[in-house]
Structure formats: structure tokens, C-alpha cells
Amino acid sequence: MNNYELMVIFTPVLSEEDFKATQNKFTAFVKENGGKVVHDNPWGLKSLAYPIQKKTTGLYWVMEYYAPSDFNEKLKIQILRDETVLRFMATKLDKYAVEYNARKRSGVPSGTEKAEA
């Protein structure tokens, strides 16, 4: 089992209920295929750096999970079938990234925060 992080940008026209339902669909898919969701973080509506499908904003969502190495191909197929997804990226995390994410979630200062003036 490897550690992964999935970032998805959904279309901004989704309602709050549809946004949550889509998140639940992907987390359930991870669990059904022998994975474990460590943390998910809906960022909400953010501006895009460039227009995607004539949209300038998107609903961002980040999920950290454990899964077998062959799982990401199945997940990619499910994401590509979903018409509400504008972009996605799955990244394999090394032990340092996992440790950093755990510290960040627990509120321990990581040394990368900006100093207050």
C-alpha cells in the first residue's frame, strides 16, 4: 500500500449537495477497492490560473489516501467518466510528504509559514 494525494477541480456550477455527493462517491470508491482515506479537504471555490472549458473558477478538493499500486488506474477511469471534473492530479507521496501533511493537520508549526509583521 502506497500513500497518495488526489487533487480534483470540479466545475463551479455544482451545488453544495452535489459537491459533497461527488466527494463521497470518490472516497467510497477508494474504500471499496481496499484503500483507506486518511484525510480529505474541500478547499471550495477558487480562481483558476487560466480558463478551463470557458470557466475561470473551480471547486477544489484534496484527498490523501492509502491504496494498492494498481488502484490509481481504476480511479483515473472513474474520474474521467465524471463530467463534473475539470482537472485532476494524483501524486504518490514519499515519507517526508506524509510526515509534513500529518504535522500540518495537527497544527504543529512546520517552519514554512510566513512570519507575522
Backbone atoms as SQL, in Angstrom:
CREATE TABLE atoms (id INTEGER PRIMARY KEY, chain TEXT, resi INTEGER, resn TEXT, atom TEXT, x REAL, y REAL, z REAL);
INSERT INTO atoms VALUES
  (1, 'A', 1, 'MET', 'N', 0.846, -1.177, 0.000),
  (2, 'A', 1, 'MET', 'CA', 0.000, 0.000, 0.000),
  (3, 'A', 1, 'MET', 'C', 0.894, 1.244, 0.000),
  (4, 'A', 2, 'ASN', 'N', 0.549, 2.174, -0.875),
  (5, 'A', 2, 'ASN', 'CA', 1.295, 3.416, -1.010),
  (6, 'A', 2, 'ASN', 'C', 0.436, 4.590, -0.576),
  (7, 'A', 3, 'ASN', 'N', 1.097, 5.685, -0.252),
  (8, 'A', 3, 'ASN', 'CA', 0.408, 6.922, 0.102),
  (9, 'A', 3, 'ASN', 'C', 0.245, 7.764, -1.153),
  (10, 'A', 4, 'TYR', 'N', -0.963, 8.303, -1.340),
  (11, 'A', 4, 'TYR', 'CA', -1.237, 9.151, -2.494),
  (12, 'A', 4, 'TYR', 'C', -2.011, 10.384, -2.062),
  (13, 'A', 5, 'GLU', 'N', -1.933, 11.403, -2.905),
  (14, 'A', 5, 'GLU', 'CA', -2.735, 12.604, -2.720),
  (15, 'A', 5, 'GLU', 'C', -3.420, 12.895, -4.048),
  (16, 'A', 6, 'LEU', 'N', -4.714, 13.118, -3.988),
  (17, 'A', 6, 'LEU', 'CA', -5.507, 13.403, -5.176),
  (18, 'A', 6, 'LEU', 'C', -6.065, 14.813, -5.065),
  (19, 'A', 7, 'MET', 'N', -5.801, 15.627, -6.083),
  (20, 'A', 7, 'MET', 'CA', -6.407, 16.949, -6.145),
  (21, 'A', 7, 'MET', 'C', -7.330, 16.971, -7.352),
  (22, 'A', 8, 'VAL', 'N', -8.570, 17.408, -7.122),
  (23, 'A', 8, 'VAL', 'CA', -9.564, 17.448, -8.186),
  (24, 'A', 8, 'VAL', 'C', -10.137, 18.856, -8.251),
  (25, 'A', 9, 'ILE', 'N', -10.324, 19.352, -9.478),
  (26, 'A', 9, 'ILE', 'CA', -11.019, 20.619, -9.690),
  (27, 'A', 9, 'ILE', 'C', -12.343, 20.281, -10.364),
  (28, 'A', 10, 'PHE', 'N', -13.426, 20.567, -9.662),
  (29, 'A', 10, 'PHE', 'CA', -14.765, 20.322, -10.186),
  (30, 'A', 10, 'PHE', 'C', -15.307, 21.587, -10.833),
  (31, 'A', 11, 'THR', 'N', -16.301, 21.421, -11.684),
  (32, 'A', 11, 'THR', 'CA', -16.954, 22.556, -12.326),
  (33, 'A', 11, 'THR', 'C', -17.609, 23.443, -11.261),
  (34, 'A', 12, 'PRO', 'N', -17.567, 24.760, -11.411),
  (35, 'A', 12, 'PRO', 'CA', -18.094, 25.647, -10.374),
  (36, 'A', 12, 'PRO', 'C', -19.621, 25.711, -10.313),
  (37, 'A', 13, 'VAL', 'N', -20.316, 25.085, -11.239),
  (38, 'A', 13, 'VAL', 'CA', -21.780, 25.168, -11.245),
  (39, 'A', 13, 'VAL', 'C', -22.429, 24.120, -10.347),
  (40, 'A', 14, 'LEU', 'N', -21.627, 23.284, -9.664),
  (41, 'A', 14, 'LEU', 'CA', -22.186, 22.286, -8.755),
  (42, 'A', 14, 'LEU', 'C', -22.787, 22.945, -7.522),
  (43, 'A', 15, 'SER', 'N', -23.899, 22.413, -7.060),
  (44, 'A', 15, 'SER', 'CA', -24.460, 22.878, -5.801),
  (45, 'A', 15, 'SER', 'C', -23.642, 22.264, -4.661),
  (46, 'A', 16, 'GLU', 'N', -23.852, 22.753, -3.458),
  (47, 'A', 16, 'GLU', 'CA', -23.126, 22.243, -2.288),
  (48, 'A', 16, 'GLU', 'C', -23.404, 20.752, -2.080),
  (49, 'A', 17, 'GLU', 'N', -24.657, 20.345, -2.294),
  (50, 'A', 17, 'GLU', 'CA', -25.031, 18.933, -2.119),
  (51, 'A', 17, 'GLU', 'C', -24.355, 18.057, -3.178),
  (52, 'A', 18, 'ASP', 'N', -24.325, 18.527, -4.424),
  (53, 'A', 18, 'ASP', 'CA', -23.675, 17.761, -5.494),
  (54, 'A', 18, 'ASP', 'C', -22.173, 17.655, -5.266),
  (55, 'A', 19, 'PHE', 'N', -21.571, 18.726, -4.767),
  (56, 'A', 19, 'PHE', 'CA', -20.138, 18.747, -4.473),
  (57, 'A', 19, 'PHE', 'C', -19.820, 17.699, -3.404),
  (58, 'A', 20, 'LYS', 'N', -20.622, 17.661, -2.337),
  (59, 'A', 20, 'LYS', 'CA', -20.414, 16.681, -1.269),
  (60, 'A', 20, 'LYS', 'C', -20.688, 15.255, -1.761),
  (61, 'A', 21, 'ALA', 'N', -21.725, 15.089, -2.586),
  (62, 'A', 21, 'ALA', 'CA', -22.053, 13.760, -3.109),
  (63, 'A', 21, 'ALA', 'C', -20.927, 13.226, -3.987),
  (64, 'A', 22, 'THR', 'N', -20.328, 14.087, -4.775),
  (65, 'A', 22, 'THR', 'CA', -19.232, 13.660, -5.648),
  (66, 'A', 22, 'THR', 'C', -18.004, 13.300, -4.823),
  (67, 'A', 23, 'GLN', 'N', -17.729, 14.061, -3.785),
  (68, 'A', 23, 'GLN', 'CA', -16.620, 13.734, -2.887),
  (69, 'A', 23, 'GLN', 'C', -16.850, 12.374, -2.240),
  (70, 'A', 24, 'ASN', 'N', -18.073, 12.154, -1.758),
  (71, 'A', 24, 'ASN', 'CA', -18.408, 10.881, -1.111),
  (72, 'A', 24, 'ASN', 'C', -18.292, 9.714, -2.087),
  (73, 'A', 25, 'LYS', 'N', -18.623, 9.962, -3.351),
  (74, 'A', 25, 'LYS', 'CA', -18.524, 8.911, -4.360),
  (75, 'A', 25, 'LYS', 'C', -17.072, 8.455, -4.524),
  (76, 'A', 26, 'PHE', 'N', -16.140, 9.407, -4.582),
  (77, 'A', 26, 'PHE', 'CA', -14.738, 9.052, -4.766),
  (78, 'A', 26, 'PHE', 'C', -14.130, 8.444, -3.504),
  (79, 'A', 27, 'THR', 'N', -14.501, 8.935, -2.317),
  (80, 'A', 27, 'THR', 'CA', -13.997, 8.327, -1.089),
  (81, 'A', 27, 'THR', 'C', -14.529, 6.901, -0.933),
  (82, 'A', 28, 'ALA', 'N', -15.792, 6.679, -1.292),
  (83, 'A', 28, 'ALA', 'CA', -16.357, 5.327, -1.233),
  (84, 'A', 28, 'ALA', 'C', -15.646, 4.410, -2.227),
  (85, 'A', 29, 'PHE', 'N', -15.295, 4.936, -3.389),
  (86, 'A', 29, 'PHE', 'CA', -14.593, 4.136, -4.402),
  (87, 'A', 29, 'PHE', 'C', -13.224, 3.685, -3.879),
  (88, 'A', 30, 'VAL', 'N', -12.536, 4.573, -3.149),
  (89, 'A', 30, 'VAL', 'CA', -11.241, 4.215, -2.571),
  (90, 'A', 30, 'VAL', 'C', -11.430, 3.089, -1.556),
  (91, 'A', 31, 'LYS', 'N', -12.430, 3.222, -0.697),
  (92, 'A', 31, 'LYS', 'CA', -12.664, 2.218, 0.347),
  (93, 'A', 31, 'LYS', 'C', -13.110, 0.881, -0.240),
  (94, 'A', 32, 'GLU', 'N', -13.913, 0.907, -1.294),
  (95, 'A', 32, 'GLU', 'CA', -14.390, -0.329, -1.923),
  (96, 'A', 32, 'GLU', 'C', -13.258, -1.127, -2.552),
  (97, 'A', 33, 'ASN', 'N', -12.196, -0.450, -2.968),
  (98, 'A', 33, 'ASN', 'CA', -11.091, -1.110, -3.652),
  (99, 'A', 33, 'ASN', 'C', -9.900, -1.369, -2.729),
  (100, 'A', 34, 'GLY', 'N', -10.156, -1.452, -1.435),
  (101, 'A', 34, 'GLY', 'CA', -9.115, -1.825, -0.489),
  (102, 'A', 34, 'GLY', 'C', -8.240, -0.691, -0.016),
  (103, 'A', 35, 'GLY', 'N', -8.604, 0.536, -0.285),
  (104, 'A', 35, 'GLY', 'CA', -7.829, 1.685, 0.168),
  (105, 'A', 35, 'GLY', 'C', -8.366, 2.246, 1.460),
  (106, 'A', 36, 'LYS', 'N', -7.682, 3.245, 1.968),
  (107, 'A', 36, 'LYS', 'CA', -8.105, 3.907, 3.204),
  (108, 'A', 36, 'LYS', 'C', -7.903, 5.408, 3.036),
  (109, 'A', 37, 'VAL', 'N', -8.952, 6.170, 3.269),
  (110, 'A', 37, 'VAL', 'CA', -8.859, 7.629, 3.173),
  (111, 'A', 37, 'VAL', 'C', -8.274, 8.154, 4.482),
  (112, 'A', 38, 'VAL', 'N', -7.163, 8.870, 4.388),
  (113, 'A', 38, 'VAL', 'CA', -6.512, 9.438, 5.557),
  (114, 'A', 38, 'VAL', 'C', -7.135, 10.784, 5.903),
  (115, 'A', 39, 'HIS', 'N', -7.317, 11.618, 4.872),
  (116, 'A', 39, 'HIS', 'CA', -7.834, 12.972, 5.108),
  (117, 'A', 39, 'HIS', 'C', -8.380, 13.516, 3.801),
  (118, 'A', 40, 'ASP', 'N', -9.475, 14.246, 3.889),
  (119, 'A', 40, 'ASP', 'CA', -9.945, 14.977, 2.709),
  (120, 'A', 40, 'ASP', 'C', -10.232, 16.408, 3.105),
  (121, 'A', 41, 'ASN', 'N', -9.978, 17.308, 2.178),
  (122, 'A', 41, 'ASN', 'CA', -10.052, 18.729, 2.466),
  (123, 'A', 41, 'ASN', 'C', -10.696, 19.460, 1.292),
  (124, 'A', 42, 'PRO', 'N', -11.975, 19.822, 1.417),
  (125, 'A', 42, 'PRO', 'CA', -12.589, 20.626, 0.348),
  (126, 'A', 42, 'PRO', 'C', -12.153, 22.088, 0.485),
  (127, 'A', 43, 'TRP', 'N', -11.455, 22.586, -0.511),
  (128, 'A', 43, 'TRP', 'CA', -10.973, 23.967, -0.486),
  (129, 'A', 43, 'TRP', 'C', -12.060, 24.951, -0.886),
  (130, 'A', 44, 'GLY', 'N', -13.028, 24.491, -1.644),
  (131, 'A', 44, 'GLY', 'CA', -14.096, 25.379, -2.076),
  (132, 'A', 44, 'GLY', 'C', -13.776, 26.060, -3.400),
  (133, 'A', 45, 'LEU', 'N', -14.462, 27.154, -3.658),
  (134, 'A', 45, 'LEU', 'CA', -14.360, 27.863, -4.929),
  (135, 'A', 45, 'LEU', 'C', -13.101, 28.725, -4.981),
  (136, 'A', 46, 'LYS', 'N', -12.276, 28.491, -5.996),
  (137, 'A', 46, 'LYS', 'CA', -11.037, 29.241, -6.197),
  (138, 'A', 46, 'LYS', 'C', -10.941, 29.668, -7.660),
  (139, 'A', 47, 'SER', 'N', -10.192, 30.734, -7.893),
  (140, 'A', 47, 'SER', 'CA', -9.942, 31.183, -9.266),
  (141, 'A', 47, 'SER', 'C', -8.918, 30.278, -9.923),
  (142, 'A', 48, 'LEU', 'N', -9.091, 30.048, -11.217),
  (143, 'A', 48, 'LEU', 'CA', -8.152, 29.248, -11.986),
  (144, 'A', 48, 'LEU', 'C', -7.091, 30.163, -12.594),
  (145, 'A', 49, 'ALA', 'N', -5.914, 29.640, -12.813),
  (146, 'A', 49, 'ALA', 'CA', -4.832, 30.414, -13.418),
  (147, 'A', 49, 'ALA', 'C', -5.137, 30.723, -14.881),
  (148, 'A', 50, 'TYR', 'N', -5.877, 29.843, -15.531),
  (149, 'A', 50, 'TYR', 'CA', -6.271, 30.037, -16.926),
  (150, 'A', 50, 'TYR', 'C', -7.627, 29.367, -17.114),
  (151, 'A', 51, 'PRO', 'N', -8.419, 29.828, -18.066),
  (152, 'A', 51, 'PRO', 'CA', -9.756, 29.240, -18.258),
  (153, 'A', 51, 'PRO', 'C', -9.676, 27.771, -18.692),
  (154, 'A', 52, 'ILE', 'N', -10.549, 26.965, -18.116),
  (155, 'A', 52, 'ILE', 'CA', -10.701, 25.562, -18.494),
  (156, 'A', 52, 'ILE', 'C', -12.158, 25.375, -18.885),
  (157, 'A', 53, 'GLN', 'N', -12.410, 24.945, -20.094),
  (158, 'A', 53, 'GLN', 'CA', -13.762, 24.777, -20.627),
  (159, 'A', 53, 'GLN', 'C', -14.595, 26.059, -20.429),
  (160, 'A', 54, 'LYS', 'N', -13.962, 27.191, -20.701),
  (161, 'A', 54, 'LYS', 'CA', -14.563, 28.526, -20.611),
  (162, 'A', 54, 'LYS', 'C', -14.999, 28.897, -19.199),
  (163, 'A', 55, 'LYS', 'N', -14.399, 28.272, -18.185),
  (164, 'A', 55, 'LYS', 'CA', -14.689, 28.585, -16.785),
  (165, 'A', 55, 'LYS', 'C', -13.442, 29.178, -16.152),
  (166, 'A', 56, 'THR', 'N', -13.620, 30.216, -15.342),
  (167, 'A', 56, 'THR', 'CA', -12.490, 30.885, -14.710),
  (168, 'A', 56, 'THR', 'C', -12.361, 30.540, -13.230),
  (169, 'A', 57, 'THR', 'N', -13.319, 29.784, -12.679),
  (170, 'A', 57, 'THR', 'CA', -13.256, 29.334, -11.294),
  (171, 'A', 57, 'THR', 'C', -13.528, 27.831, -11.243),
  (172, 'A', 58, 'GLY', 'N', -13.193, 27.224, -10.117),
  (173, 'A', 58, 'GLY', 'CA', -13.436, 25.797, -9.941),
  (174, 'A', 58, 'GLY', 'C', -13.522, 25.450, -8.476),
  (175, 'A', 59, 'LEU', 'N', -14.178, 24.347, -8.165),
  (176, 'A', 59, 'LEU', 'CA', -14.286, 23.842, -6.802),
  (177, 'A', 59, 'LEU', 'C', -13.146, 22.853, -6.563),
  (178, 'A', 60, 'TYR', 'N', -12.250, 23.197, -5.667),
  (179, 'A', 60, 'TYR', 'CA', -11.075, 22.377, -5.401),
  (180, 'A', 60, 'TYR', 'C', -11.352, 21.401, -4.262),
  (181, 'A', 61, 'TRP', 'N', -10.769, 20.200, -4.378),
  (182, 'A', 61, 'TRP', 'CA', -10.889, 19.185, -3.340),
  (183, 'A', 61, 'TRP', 'C', -9.613, 18.363, -3.318),
  (184, 'A', 62, 'VAL', 'N', -9.058, 18.136, -2.121),
  (185, 'A', 62, 'VAL', 'CA', -7.835, 17.367, -1.955),
  (186, 'A', 62, 'VAL', 'C', -8.114, 16.191, -1.030),
  (187, 'A', 63, 'MET', 'N', -7.658, 15.000, -1.419),
  (188, 'A', 63, 'MET', 'CA', -7.836, 13.801, -0.604),
  (189, 'A', 63, 'MET', 'C', -6.500, 13.072, -0.498),
  (190, 'A', 64, 'GLU', 'N', -6.142, 12.697, 0.725),
  (191, 'A', 64, 'GLU', 'CA', -4.952, 11.890, 0.964),
  (192, 'A', 64, 'GLU', 'C', -5.423, 10.490, 1.319),
  (193, 'A', 65, 'TYR', 'N', -4.817, 9.461, 0.692),
  (194, 'A', 65, 'TYR', 'CA', -5.289, 8.103, 0.898),
  (195, 'A', 65, 'TYR', 'C', -4.170, 7.080, 0.728),
  (196, 'A', 66, 'TYR', 'N', -4.389, 5.886, 1.307),
  (197, 'A', 66, 'TYR', 'CA', -3.550, 4.710, 1.094),
  (198, 'A', 66, 'TYR', 'C', -4.262, 3.820, 0.097),
  (199, 'A', 67, 'ALA', 'N', -3.522, 3.232, -0.819),
  (200, 'A', 67, 'ALA', 'CA', -4.144, 2.330, -1.788),
  (201, 'A', 67, 'ALA', 'C', -3.079, 1.434, -2.401),
  (202, 'A', 68, 'PRO', 'N', -3.493, 0.286, -2.956),
  (203, 'A', 68, 'PRO', 'CA', -2.553, -0.557, -3.690),
  (204, 'A', 68, 'PRO', 'C', -2.047, 0.179, -4.938),
  (205, 'A', 69, 'SER', 'N', -0.910, -0.237, -5.439),
  (206, 'A', 69, 'SER', 'CA', -0.287, 0.480, -6.555),
  (207, 'A', 69, 'SER', 'C', -1.103, 0.408, -7.843),
  (208, 'A', 70, 'ASP', 'N', -1.900, -0.638, -8.049),
  (209, 'A', 70, 'ASP', 'CA', -2.690, -0.741, -9.280),
  (210, 'A', 70, 'ASP', 'C', -4.022, 0.001, -9.196),
  (211, 'A', 71, 'PHE', 'N', -4.325, 0.592, -8.051),
  (212, 'A', 71, 'PHE', 'CA', -5.611, 1.248, -7.853),
  (213, 'A', 71, 'PHE', 'C', -5.757, 2.540, -8.649),
  (214, 'A', 72, 'ASN', 'N', -4.682, 3.293, -8.826),
  (215, 'A', 72, 'ASN', 'CA', -4.785, 4.617, -9.455),
  (216, 'A', 72, 'ASN', 'C', -5.304, 4.556, -10.881),
  (217, 'A', 73, 'GLU', 'N', -5.058, 3.469, -11.574),
  (218, 'A', 73, 'GLU', 'CA', -5.587, 3.349, -12.936),
  (219, 'A', 73, 'GLU', 'C', -7.109, 3.213, -12.911),
  (220, 'A', 74, 'LYS', 'N', -7.635, 2.464, -11.949),
  (221, 'A', 74, 'LYS', 'CA', -9.090, 2.334, -11.786),
  (222, 'A', 74, 'LYS', 'C', -9.703, 3.685, -11.411),
  (223, 'A', 75, 'LEU', 'N', -9.024, 4.401, -10.518),
  (224, 'A', 75, 'LEU', 'CA', -9.513, 5.714, -10.085),
  (225, 'A', 75, 'LEU', 'C', -9.510, 6.695, -11.254),
  (226, 'A', 76, 'LYS', 'N', -8.486, 6.643, -12.069),
  (227, 'A', 76, 'LYS', 'CA', -8.400, 7.525, -13.238),
  (228, 'A', 76, 'LYS', 'C', -9.572, 7.299, -14.177),
  (229, 'A', 77, 'ILE', 'N', -9.941, 6.046, -14.401),
  (230, 'A', 77, 'ILE', 'CA', -11.081, 5.734, -15.262),
  (231, 'A', 77, 'ILE', 'C', -12.370, 6.317, -14.688),
  (232, 'A', 78, 'GLN', 'N', -12.568, 6.170, -13.377),
  (233, 'A', 78, 'GLN', 'CA', -13.770, 6.711, -12.739),
  (234, 'A', 78, 'GLN', 'C', -13.818, 8.241, -12.825),
  (235, 'A', 79, 'ILE', 'N', -12.677, 8.881, -12.644),
  (236, 'A', 79, 'ILE', 'CA', -12.634, 10.351, -12.698),
  (237, 'A', 79, 'ILE', 'C', -12.904, 10.837, -14.117),
  (238, 'A', 80, 'LEU', 'N', -12.330, 10.167, -15.106),
  (239, 'A', 80, 'LEU', 'CA', -12.540, 10.591, -16.486),
  (240, 'A', 80, 'LEU', 'C', -13.985, 10.390, -16.938),
  (241, 'A', 81, 'ARG', 'N', -14.696, 9.462, -16.325),
  (242, 'A', 81, 'ARG', 'CA', -16.110, 9.257, -16.642),
  (243, 'A', 81, 'ARG', 'C', -17.005, 10.337, -16.059),
  (244, 'A', 82, 'ASP', 'N', -16.523, 11.033, -15.048),
  (245, 'A', 82, 'ASP', 'CA', -17.323, 12.045, -14.357),
  (246, 'A', 82, 'ASP', 'C', -17.238, 13.373, -15.109),
  (247, 'A', 83, 'GLU', 'N', -18.367, 13.866, -15.573),
  (248, 'A', 83, 'GLU', 'CA', -18.391, 15.101, -16.367),
  (249, 'A', 83, 'GLU', 'C', -18.205, 16.357, -15.527),
  (250, 'A', 84, 'THR', 'N', -18.304, 16.253, -14.205),
  (251, 'A', 84, 'THR', 'CA', -18.153, 17.431, -13.356),
  (252, 'A', 84, 'THR', 'C', -16.693, 17.756, -13.069),
  (253, 'A', 85, 'VAL', 'N', -15.768, 16.879, -13.438),
  (254, 'A', 85, 'VAL', 'CA', -14.344, 17.087, -13.173),
  (255, 'A', 85, 'VAL', 'C', -13.713, 17.877, -14.315),
  (256, 'A', 86, 'LEU', 'N', -13.092, 18.999, -13.957),
  (257, 'A', 86, 'LEU', 'CA', -12.349, 19.784, -14.954),
  (258, 'A', 86, 'LEU', 'C', -10.923, 19.267, -15.089),
  (259, 'A', 87, 'ARG', 'N', -10.238, 19.084, -13.967),
  (260, 'A', 87, 'ARG', 'CA', -8.865, 18.582, -13.945),
  (261, 'A', 87, 'ARG', 'C', -8.670, 17.761, -12.681),
  (262, 'A', 88, 'PHE', 'N', -7.662, 16.868, -12.727),
  (263, 'A', 88, 'PHE', 'CA', -7.296, 16.111, -11.538),
  (264, 'A', 88, 'PHE', 'C', -5.823, 15.755, -11.621),
  (265, 'A', 89, 'MET', 'N', -5.254, 15.466, -10.460),
  (266, 'A', 89, 'MET', 'CA', -3.868, 15.030, -10.409),
  (267, 'A', 89, 'MET', 'C', -3.684, 14.142, -9.185),
  (268, 'A', 90, 'ALA', 'N', -3.187, 12.935, -9.400),
  (269, 'A', 90, 'ALA', 'CA', -2.866, 12.018, -8.309),
  (270, 'A', 90, 'ALA', 'C', -1.353, 11.946, -8.181),
  (271, 'A', 91, 'THR', 'N', -0.864, 12.111, -6.958),
  (272, 'A', 91, 'THR', 'CA', 0.566, 12.145, -6.701),
  (273, 'A', 91, 'THR', 'C', 0.919, 11.128, -5.632),
  (274, 'A', 92, 'LYS', 'N', 1.979, 10.366, -5.861),
  (275, 'A', 92, 'LYS', 'CA', 2.469, 9.446, -4.842),
  (276, 'A', 92, 'LYS', 'C', 3.300, 10.246, -3.852),
  (277, 'A', 93, 'LEU', 'N', 3.017, 10.071, -2.562),
  (278, 'A', 93, 'LEU', 'CA', 3.713, 10.816, -1.525),
  (279, 'A', 93, 'LEU', 'C', 4.847, 9.979, -0.941),
  (280, 'A', 94, 'ASP', 'N', 5.993, 10.614, -0.724),
  (281, 'A', 94, 'ASP', 'CA', 7.075, 9.927, -0.034),
  (282, 'A', 94, 'ASP', 'C', 6.892, 10.098, 1.475),
  (283, 'A', 95, 'LYS', 'N', 7.767, 9.507, 2.266),
  (284, 'A', 95, 'LYS', 'CA', 7.584, 9.529, 3.719),
  (285, 'A', 95, 'LYS', 'C', 7.673, 10.943, 4.285),
  (286, 'A', 96, 'TYR', 'N', 8.425, 11.817, 3.644),
  (287, 'A', 96, 'TYR', 'CA', 8.556, 13.188, 4.127),
  (288, 'A', 96, 'TYR', 'C', 7.275, 13.981, 3.885),
  (289, 'A', 97, 'ALA', 'N', 6.642, 13.761, 2.756),
  (290, 'A', 97, 'ALA', 'CA', 5.385, 14.443, 2.459),
  (291, 'A', 97, 'ALA', 'C', 4.277, 13.960, 3.387),
  (292, 'A', 98, 'VAL', 'N', 4.251, 12.670, 3.687),
  (293, 'A', 98, 'VAL', 'CA', 3.252, 12.127, 4.609),
  (294, 'A', 98, 'VAL', 'C', 3.445, 12.729, 5.990),
  (295, 'A', 99, 'GLU', 'N', 4.692, 12.806, 6.424),
  (296, 'A', 99, 'GLU', 'CA', 5.001, 13.390, 7.727),
  (297, 'A', 99, 'GLU', 'C', 4.627, 14.879, 7.766),
  (298, 'A', 100, 'TYR', 'N', 4.936, 15.608, 6.704),
  (299, 'A', 100, 'TYR', 'CA', 4.600, 17.023, 6.619),
  (300, 'A', 100, 'TYR', 'C', 3.087, 17.229, 6.685),
  (301, 'A', 101, 'ASN', 'N', 2.321, 16.422, 5.928),
  (302, 'A', 101, 'ASN', 'CA', 0.864, 16.551, 5.940),
  (303, 'A', 101, 'ASN', 'C', 0.289, 16.251, 7.310),
  (304, 'A', 102, 'ALA', 'N', 0.840, 15.250, 8.003),
  (305, 'A', 102, 'ALA', 'CA', 0.360, 14.905, 9.343),
  (306, 'A', 102, 'ALA', 'C', 0.638, 16.044, 10.318),
  (307, 'A', 103, 'ARG', 'N', 1.825, 16.646, 10.235),
  (308, 'A', 103, 'ARG', 'CA', 2.148, 17.785, 11.116),
  (309, 'A', 103, 'ARG', 'C', 1.250, 18.968, 10.816),
  (310, 'A', 104, 'LYS', 'N', 1.007, 19.220, 9.549),
  (311, 'A', 104, 'LYS', 'CA', 0.178, 20.354, 9.151),
  (312, 'A', 104, 'LYS', 'C', -1.259, 20.188, 9.663),
  (313, 'A', 105, 'ARG', 'N', -1.795, 18.956, 9.576),
  (314, 'A', 105, 'ARG', 'CA', -3.148, 18.695, 10.067),
  (315, 'A', 105, 'ARG', 'C', -3.252, 18.847, 11.575),
  (316, 'A', 106, 'SER', 'N', -2.192, 18.464, 12.296),
  (317, 'A', 106, 'SER', 'CA', -2.235, 18.524, 13.757),
  (318, 'A', 106, 'SER', 'C', -1.955, 19.921, 14.294),
  (319, 'A', 107, 'GLY', 'N', -1.523, 20.848, 13.448),
  (320, 'A', 107, 'GLY', 'CA', -1.291, 22.224, 13.872),
  (321, 'A', 107, 'GLY', 'C', 0.112, 22.501, 14.354),
  (322, 'A', 108, 'VAL', 'N', 1.016, 21.544, 14.237),
  (323, 'A', 108, 'VAL', 'CA', 2.408, 21.745, 14.637),
  (324, 'A', 108, 'VAL', 'C', 3.081, 22.625, 13.596),
  (325, 'A', 109, 'PRO', 'N', 3.780, 23.692, 14.015),
  (326, 'A', 109, 'PRO', 'CA', 4.459, 24.546, 13.033),
  (327, 'A', 109, 'PRO', 'C', 5.511, 23.769, 12.262),
  (328, 'A', 110, 'SER', 'N', 5.523, 23.954, 10.946),
  (329, 'A', 110, 'SER', 'CA', 6.456, 23.218, 10.098),
  (330, 'A', 110, 'SER', 'C', 7.673, 24.050, 9.698),
  (331, 'A', 111, 'GLY', 'N', 7.651, 25.335, 10.013),
  (332, 'A', 111, 'GLY', 'CA', 8.772, 26.196, 9.651),
  (333, 'A', 111, 'GLY', 'C', 8.615, 26.855, 8.299),
  (334, 'A', 112, 'THR', 'N', 7.543, 26.528, 7.563),
  (335, 'A', 112, 'THR', 'CA', 7.360, 27.115, 6.245),
  (336, 'A', 112, 'THR', 'C', 6.299, 28.210, 6.240),
  (337, 'A', 113, 'GLU', 'N', 5.717, 28.489, 7.417),
  (338, 'A', 113, 'GLU', 'CA', 4.700, 29.533, 7.472),
  (339, 'A', 113, 'GLU', 'C', 5.353, 30.903, 7.389),
  (340, 'A', 114, 'LYS', 'N', 4.611, 31.880, 6.905),
  (341, 'A', 114, 'LYS', 'CA', 5.124, 33.249, 6.819),
  (342, 'A', 114, 'LYS', 'C', 5.124, 33.878, 8.212),
  (343, 'A', 115, 'ALA', 'N', 6.161, 34.651, 8.478),
  (344, 'A', 115, 'ALA', 'CA', 6.249, 35.348, 9.763),
  (345, 'A', 115, 'ALA', 'C', 5.288, 36.529, 9.761),
  (346, 'A', 116, 'GLU', 'N', 4.645, 36.745, 10.906),
  (347, 'A', 116, 'GLU', 'CA', 3.712, 37.869, 11.010),
  (348, 'A', 116, 'GLU', 'C', 4.495, 39.157, 11.255),
  (349, 'A', 117, 'ALA', 'N', 4.028, 40.238, 10.658),
  (350, 'A', 117, 'ALA', 'CA', 4.728, 41.519, 10.761),
  (351, 'A', 117, 'ALA', 'C', 4.432, 42.210, 12.066);
